[in-house]
């Protein structure tokens, strides 16, 4: 019996020690909070081989259960913020999402946040969060180009990579990022470039800031535009109305007049070439400025900069330029900037700073 008792003791104690060791190991893992908004990554289709599907049908619990490997990377918590296709993303959801991320970090509920999102407006949500989340902790947006029911769906791998990016100590203080197709992009510069290709997200001016490969995240550079001074949206129910007008040959200036009549506080003109417009549109934009509307010249080209006072006398006419921001991101920055000022020089300073 003397030999049996120690043996039984070992049998009883070893499982407890193993469990304790596992729990201690789990406690060392970073805490990643996943906020789900819907989109193709949560989409469901009738066939594994057809393109048709409905976005935002799969709840967050099912998304997480489909990728059990993420629990080896982090302690995971999840919450459904919205369940929509990102074509229906709106200002109210942006405000709700940003306030929730700020709350999670302020209350120390997580070390990083991952947001699942549809790809149509993912770049816009990412930039909005870059401008309004008041923390240096990682915020990673991720989506998919194929629904969860597709034979070659990309959502599971993208989600695993996004958690990997969020859990990486190297991701601190790089700003809000998008993790897609084994690449990491800065929120300010990333854009969707293809309607169907899984490698759709690119930064046309600067390229990815990092790569995800073989279970590791490697960063190559950080934008000096990262600004610690964020826009305070707490308590806001909406944002100033800012509209985008697309430039083209022989464009009709009536679109400018209509938006001004409907109460727009700002206009972003997605101009030809270096943010250019035809003469009638130029007159309409000048009149908009005289009525107190902020006018920002952007470009439809997709890359490059819109330069101040180059082909257009911006300071004289009261215009500002978007620099290298896309029209859709210039709209976001202008909406937020107008919560602080509507003065031309101050707005321009904001655009050059952010």
C-alpha positions as CSV (number, residue, x, y, z in Angstrom):
1,X,0.0,0.0,0.0
2,X,2.9,2.4,0.7
3,X,3.9,2.1,-3.0
4,X,0.4,2.6,-4.3
5,X,-0.4,5.8,-2.4
6,X,2.4,7.9,-4.0
7,X,1.4,6.5,-7.4
8,X,-2.3,7.5,-6.8
9,X,-1.1,10.9,-5.6
10,X,0.8,11.5,-8.8
11,X,-2.2,10.4,-10.9
12,X,-4.4,12.8,-9.0
13,X,-2.0,15.8,-9.0
14,X,-0.7,15.6,-12.5
15,X,-4.0,16.5,-14.3
16,X,-4.5,19.4,-11.9
17,X,-0.9,20.6,-12.5
18,X,-1.4,20.3,-16.3
19,X,-4.7,22.2,-16.2
20,X,-3.0,24.9,-14.0
21,X,-0.2,25.2,-16.4
22,X,-2.6,25.6,-19.3
23,X,-4.6,28.2,-17.4
24,X,-1.4,30.1,-16.6
25,X,-0.3,29.9,-20.3
26,X,-3.8,31.1,-21.3
27,X,-3.5,34.1,-19.0
28,X,-0.3,35.1,-20.8
29,X,-2.1,35.3,-24.1
30,X,-3.1,38.8,-25.2
31,X,-6.8,39.6,-24.9
32,X,-8.4,40.3,-28.3
33,X,-12.0,41.6,-28.5
34,X,-13.7,40.9,-31.9
35,X,-16.5,43.2,-33.0
36,X,-18.6,41.9,-35.8
37,X,-20.5,44.2,-38.3
38,X,-21.5,41.7,-40.9
39,X,-20.3,41.8,-44.5
40,X,-19.2,39.0,-46.9
41,X,-17.0,37.4,-44.2
42,X,-20.3,36.7,-42.5
43,X,-22.1,36.0,-45.8
44,X,-24.0,32.9,-46.8
45,X,-24.8,31.6,-50.2
46,X,-27.0,28.8,-51.6
47,X,-24.1,27.1,-53.5
48,X,-20.5,26.6,-52.7
49,X,-19.6,27.3,-56.3
50,X,-21.9,30.3,-57.2
51,X,-21.0,33.9,-56.6
52,X,-24.5,35.0,-55.3
53,X,-24.8,35.3,-51.5
54,X,-26.4,37.4,-48.8
55,X,-24.0,39.4,-46.7
56,X,-24.1,39.6,-42.9
57,X,-26.1,36.4,-42.2
58,X,-23.6,34.5,-40.1
59,X,-23.5,35.5,-36.4
60,X,-20.2,36.1,-34.6
61,X,-20.3,32.9,-32.6
62,X,-20.4,30.8,-35.8
63,X,-17.5,32.9,-37.3
64,X,-15.3,32.2,-34.2
65,X,-16.2,28.5,-34.0
66,X,-15.1,28.1,-37.6
67,X,-11.6,29.2,-36.7
68,X,-10.7,27.4,-33.4
69,X,-7.0,28.1,-34.0
70,X,-7.4,31.7,-33.0
71,X,-7.7,30.6,-29.3
72,X,-4.1,29.5,-29.5
73,X,-3.1,33.1,-30.4
74,X,-5.3,35.1,-27.9
75,X,-8.0,35.1,-25.3
76,X,-11.0,35.9,-27.5
77,X,-14.2,37.8,-26.6
78,X,-16.8,38.7,-29.2
79,X,-19.7,41.1,-29.7
80,X,-22.1,41.7,-32.6
81,X,-22.1,45.5,-33.3
82,X,-24.2,45.3,-36.5
83,X,-25.2,42.7,-39.0
84,X,-25.2,44.4,-42.4
85,X,-23.6,44.4,-45.8
86,X,-21.0,47.2,-45.7
87,X,-22.8,49.0,-48.6
88,X,-25.3,49.9,-45.8
89,X,-22.6,51.3,-43.4
90,X,-23.5,54.7,-42.1
91,X,-22.4,57.5,-39.8
92,X,-24.4,56.2,-36.9
93,X,-22.8,52.8,-37.0
94,X,-19.4,54.4,-37.3
95,X,-20.0,56.5,-34.2
96,X,-21.3,53.4,-32.3
97,X,-18.3,51.3,-33.4
98,X,-15.7,53.9,-32.5
99,X,-17.3,54.7,-29.1
100,X,-17.3,51.0,-28.3
101,X,-13.7,50.5,-29.3
102,X,-12.7,53.5,-27.1
103,X,-14.8,52.1,-24.3
104,X,-13.1,48.7,-24.5
105,X,-9.7,50.3,-24.2
106,X,-10.6,52.8,-21.6
107,X,-12.0,50.0,-19.4
108,X,-9.1,47.8,-20.1
109,X,-11.3,45.0,-21.5
110,X,-8.8,44.0,-24.2
111,X,-5.3,44.5,-25.5
112,X,-6.4,44.7,-29.1
113,X,-9.6,44.9,-31.2
114,X,-10.4,43.0,-34.4
115,X,-13.4,44.2,-36.5
116,X,-15.0,42.0,-39.1
117,X,-16.4,44.1,-41.9
118,X,-17.7,44.0,-45.5
119,X,-15.2,45.0,-48.1
120,X,-17.2,47.6,-49.9
121,X,-16.6,50.3,-47.3
122,X,-14.0,48.7,-45.1
123,X,-11.4,51.3,-46.0
124,X,-13.7,54.1,-45.0
125,X,-14.5,52.6,-41.6
126,X,-10.8,51.9,-41.0
127,X,-9.9,55.6,-41.7
128,X,-12.8,56.8,-39.5
129,X,-11.5,54.7,-36.7
130,X,-7.9,55.9,-37.3
131,X,-9.1,59.4,-36.8
132,X,-11.3,58.8,-33.7
133,X,-10.0,55.9,-31.7
134,X,-8.0,57.4,-28.8
135,X,-5.5,54.5,-28.1
136,X,-2.2,53.1,-29.4
137,X,-3.4,49.6,-28.9
138,X,-3.9,47.5,-32.1
139,X,-7.2,47.9,-34.1
140,X,-7.4,45.5,-37.1
141,X,-10.1,45.4,-39.7
142,X,-10.7,42.3,-41.7
143,X,-13.1,41.0,-44.3
144,X,-13.5,38.5,-47.1
145,X,-14.2,38.5,-50.8
146,X,-16.0,35.2,-50.7
147,X,-18.9,34.2,-48.4
148,X,-18.3,31.6,-45.6
149,X,-20.2,29.0,-47.6
150,X,-18.0,29.2,-50.7
151,X,-15.7,26.3,-51.6
152,X,-12.6,28.5,-51.6
153,X,-13.8,31.1,-49.0
154,X,-11.0,33.4,-47.7
155,X,-12.7,34.6,-44.5
156,X,-11.4,32.0,-42.1
157,X,-7.8,32.5,-43.1
158,X,-8.2,36.3,-43.0
159,X,-9.7,36.2,-39.6
160,X,-6.9,34.0,-38.2
161,X,-4.4,36.4,-39.7
162,X,-6.2,39.4,-38.3
163,X,-6.1,38.0,-34.8
164,X,-2.4,37.2,-35.3
165,X,-1.8,40.8,-36.3
166,X,-3.8,42.1,-33.3
167,X,-1.9,39.7,-30.9
168,X,1.5,40.7,-32.2
169,X,3.5,43.0,-29.9
170,X,4.9,44.6,-33.1
171,X,1.4,46.0,-33.9
172,X,1.4,48.5,-31.0
173,X,1.4,52.1,-32.1
174,X,1.2,51.4,-35.9
175,X,-2.4,52.8,-36.0
176,X,-5.5,51.2,-37.3
177,X,-4.7,48.6,-40.0
178,X,-6.4,46.3,-42.5
179,X,-5.3,42.7,-42.6
180,X,-6.3,41.0,-45.8
181,X,-4.7,38.3,-48.1
182,X,-1.6,38.0,-45.9
183,X,-0.8,41.7,-46.1
184,X,-1.2,44.6,-43.6
185,X,-2.2,48.1,-44.8
186,X,-2.4,51.4,-43.0
187,X,-6.0,52.6,-42.7
188,X,-5.2,56.0,-44.3
189,X,-3.8,54.6,-47.5
190,X,-5.6,51.3,-48.2
191,X,-8.3,51.0,-50.9
192,X,-10.3,48.3,-52.6
193,X,-9.1,47.9,-56.2
194,X,-11.0,45.0,-57.6
195,X,-14.7,43.9,-57.4
196,X,-13.9,40.2,-57.3
197,X,-10.2,39.4,-56.7
198,X,-9.3,38.2,-53.2
199,X,-6.1,40.4,-53.5
200,X,-8.3,43.5,-53.9
201,X,-6.9,45.7,-51.1
202,X,-3.9,47.8,-52.1
203,X,-2.1,51.0,-51.2
204,X,-1.4,52.5,-54.6
205,X,1.0,55.1,-53.3
206,X,2.9,53.3,-50.7
207,X,2.2,49.5,-50.6
208,X,1.6,47.3,-47.6
209,X,3.3,48.3,-44.3
210,X,3.6,44.6,-43.3
211,X,3.3,41.0,-44.3
212,X,1.7,37.9,-42.6
213,X,3.5,34.7,-43.3
214,X,4.2,31.4,-41.5
215,X,2.5,32.5,-38.3
216,X,4.5,35.8,-38.1
217,X,3.8,39.5,-38.7
218,X,6.6,41.6,-40.1
219,X,6.4,45.4,-40.4
220,X,8.5,47.5,-42.8
221,X,7.6,51.1,-42.1
222,X,5.2,53.3,-40.3
223,X,3.5,56.4,-41.6
224,X,4.7,59.7,-40.1
225,X,1.1,61.0,-40.7
226,X,0.0,59.0,-37.6
227,X,-1.4,61.7,-35.4
228,X,-1.9,61.3,-31.7
229,X,-4.5,64.1,-31.6
230,X,-7.8,62.3,-32.4
231,X,-11.2,63.8,-33.1
232,X,-13.5,63.6,-30.1
233,X,-16.8,62.1,-31.2
234,X,-18.2,61.3,-27.7
235,X,-21.7,62.5,-27.4
236,X,-22.2,63.1,-31.1
237,X,-25.3,61.7,-32.7
238,X,-24.4,62.6,-36.3
239,X,-21.7,64.5,-38.3
240,X,-21.9,67.5,-40.7
241,X,-23.3,66.5,-44.1
242,X,-20.5,66.2,-46.7
243,X,-21.2,65.0,-50.2
244,X,-18.9,63.8,-53.0
245,X,-19.4,65.0,-56.6
246,X,-17.7,63.0,-59.4
247,X,-15.9,64.9,-62.1
248,X,-16.0,64.0,-65.8
249,X,-16.0,65.7,-69.3
250,X,-18.8,68.1,-69.8
251,X,-20.0,67.6,-66.2
252,X,-23.3,69.3,-65.2
253,X,-22.9,71.9,-62.4
254,X,-26.4,71.3,-61.1
255,X,-25.2,68.6,-58.7
256,X,-23.3,71.2,-56.8
257,X,-26.3,73.5,-56.5
258,X,-28.6,70.7,-55.4
259,X,-26.3,69.5,-52.6
260,X,-25.9,73.1,-51.4
261,X,-29.7,73.6,-51.4
262,X,-30.1,70.4,-49.4
263,X,-27.9,71.7,-46.7
264,X,-24.5,70.2,-47.3
265,X,-21.8,71.7,-45.1
266,X,-19.0,70.4,-47.3
267,X,-18.4,69.1,-50.8
268,X,-15.6,66.9,-52.0
269,X,-15.1,67.2,-55.7
270,X,-13.5,64.1,-57.2
271,X,-11.9,65.9,-60.1
272,X,-10.2,65.0,-63.3
273,X,-6.4,64.9,-63.3
274,X,-5.1,67.0,-60.5
275,X,-8.6,67.6,-59.0
276,X,-9.7,69.7,-62.0
277,X,-13.2,70.7,-63.1
278,X,-14.7,72.4,-66.1
279,X,-15.6,76.1,-66.0
280,X,-19.4,75.8,-65.2
281,X,-18.6,73.4,-62.3
282,X,-15.9,75.8,-61.1
283,X,-18.4,78.6,-61.0
284,X,-20.8,76.5,-59.0
285,X,-18.1,75.5,-56.5
286,X,-17.1,79.2,-56.1
287,X,-20.7,80.1,-55.3
288,X,-20.9,77.2,-52.8
289,X,-17.9,78.7,-50.9
290,X,-19.6,82.1,-50.8
291,X,-22.6,80.4,-49.2
292,X,-20.4,79.0,-46.4
293,X,-19.9,75.5,-47.8
294,X,-16.4,74.0,-47.5
295,X,-15.1,72.7,-50.8
296,X,-12.3,70.2,-51.1
297,X,-10.6,69.2,-54.3
298,X,-9.8,65.5,-54.6
299,X,-9.0,63.3,-57.6
300,X,-10.7,60.4,-59.3
301,X,-7.3,59.0,-60.5
302,X,-6.8,56.7,-57.6
303,X,-3.2,57.7,-56.7
304,X,-1.0,60.7,-56.5
305,X,-1.6,64.0,-54.8
306,X,-3.8,67.0,-55.5
307,X,-1.5,70.0,-55.2
308,X,-2.4,73.3,-53.6
309,X,-2.5,76.4,-55.8
310,X,-1.0,74.6,-58.8
311,X,-3.5,74.5,-61.6
312,X,-6.3,76.1,-59.5
313,X,-6.0,79.3,-57.3
314,X,-7.2,77.5,-54.3
315,X,-6.5,80.1,-51.6
316,X,-8.1,82.8,-53.7
317,X,-11.2,80.8,-54.4
318,X,-11.6,79.4,-50.9
319,X,-10.9,75.8,-51.8
320,X,-8.8,73.2,-49.9
321,X,-7.1,70.2,-51.4
322,X,-7.3,66.5,-50.2
323,X,-3.5,66.0,-50.7
324,X,-3.2,62.2,-51.4
325,X,-6.5,61.2,-49.7
326,X,-9.1,59.4,-51.9
327,X,-12.4,61.3,-52.3
328,X,-14.2,58.9,-49.9
329,X,-11.6,59.4,-47.2
330,X,-11.4,63.1,-47.8
331,X,-15.1,63.2,-47.1
332,X,-14.6,61.5,-43.8
333,X,-11.8,63.8,-42.7
334,X,-13.9,66.9,-43.8
335,X,-16.9,65.7,-41.8
336,X,-14.8,65.4,-38.7
337,X,-12.9,68.6,-39.3
338,X,-16.1,70.5,-39.7
339,X,-17.0,69.6,-36.1
340,X,-14.1,71.9,-35.1
341,X,-13.9,74.6,-37.7
342,X,-15.1,75.8,-41.1
343,X,-12.2,78.2,-41.8
344,X,-10.3,77.5,-45.0
345,X,-6.7,77.7,-43.6
346,X,-7.5,75.6,-40.5
347,X,-9.2,73.0,-42.6
348,X,-6.2,72.9,-45.0
349,X,-3.9,72.5,-42.1
350,X,-5.9,69.5,-40.8
351,X,-5.7,67.9,-44.3
352,X,-2.0,68.2,-44.4
353,X,-1.6,66.9,-40.8
354,X,-3.8,63.8,-41.2
